[in-house]
Amino acid sequence: MPVGLRVKVRGAQMASEIIDVQLYNGQFHMIHNPNAKGSSPRYKIVDNDGKIIAKPKGVTTILGQTLAKDFVGWALDCMADVLSDKLPVITQADIDDAKLESGRRRDAGAGTGSITHGLVEGFLKAVDKGEKPPNAHTDDKEAIKAYSAFIEWFSANDIEVIDVEGVGYSAEYEVAGTRDNILRWDGKVYMGDLKTTNPSRKAPNGIYAENFLQLGAYTMMYEEQRAFEEKSGGTKLVPIEGLAIISAKKNGKLDVVTNEMVGVSVGDCVDMFRKVVNMYNFLGYLTKSLGGK
């Protein structure tokens, strides 16, 4: 564990802060409210009077509603784990309890993931500011293992923090999202995303194929803004040269997989996300045409 200031974990609060930024050299004013509920938009573009002029869809919403995930198989695996301990006699009460296991694991994993993200965010922001990184204090032992794995990897490599928890917006596709980080690693600029997902049969290192589409989405928005700023008087944004999924797992194991390692380019991932957006919009159109919501 890194030495430094001793602070309480602020992961959930940090991840829940409202972000208010000017994008595209001030052309767009975006407000991101991660605490929005119901019909309230998480992302909104407002005018000078605060009136909403656009409500872009979030990247994770688009991916989640367009790409199917094997939640059924995972839920059955969770049930099987519980029931196998009850053999050879299984009661109805055991079955009822086993049905709840996937929900318990999901909720526990979400909490641990939020804490880990908050710890990593705090660490990277401190490094970016040239401050001493804080120690972590939490009762979540799995979050500590995941965080420690990230710190060990970061400390062992030549890494410069360029951006942490930056928001992006695509005026062309009406999409918004919040990226985890942009890091210069061994001289190359990577759009990075931290994952704390447990390994599974489909993702033995906790990294799913759609994770690269998520990074493609963030890169698409970032590069769209960078190109606009370059044409309108210059930009401080550096080009994205690679994509990196950082999988810091709750067992203390860490894997980093880049787009080069899986044989795809940054452009491949950007283009594929654009196709997903088109599919999302097309399905939405058909749903409304059929009377659905």
Number of C-alpha atoms within 10 A of each C-alpha: 13 14 10 12 12 11 11 12 19 18 20 16 11 17 18 16 12 14 15 13 15 12 16 21 16 10 9 18 19 25 20 22 17 15 12 13 9 6 6 11 20 20 24 23 22 16 13 8 6 11 10 15 12 15 17 20 19 20 22 15 12 18 19 13 11 16 11 8 11 8 10 10 11 15 18 14 15 19 20 16 12 17 19 11 10 13 9 7 9 12 11 8 9 14 15 11 13 20 18 14 19 18 13 13 13 12 12 12 18 14 16 22 25 19 26 32 24 22 30 22 21 22 21 24 19 15 16 15 10 9 13 13 21 20 18 25 14 16 9 14 14 20 28 22 20 27 27 24 21 24 17 13 16 14 10 9 10 11 16 18 17 18 18 20 18 15 21 27 29 19 16 8 15 14 22 26 24 19 23 21 20 23 23 19 16 10 10 13 21 24 26 25 21 23 23 25 19 16 16 13 9 12 12 10 19 20 23 16 10 16 19 27 23 22 26 25 31 29 26 25 22 23 18 17 20 21 15 14 18 14 9 11 8 12 15 8 15 12 15 18 15 23 27 24 22 20 24 30 27 25 16 16 14 22 17 18 15 20 19 12 10 10 8 13 17 22 14 15 23 21 16 17 24 17 12 18 21 13 15 18 15 11 14 15 13 11 12 10 10 9 7 9 8
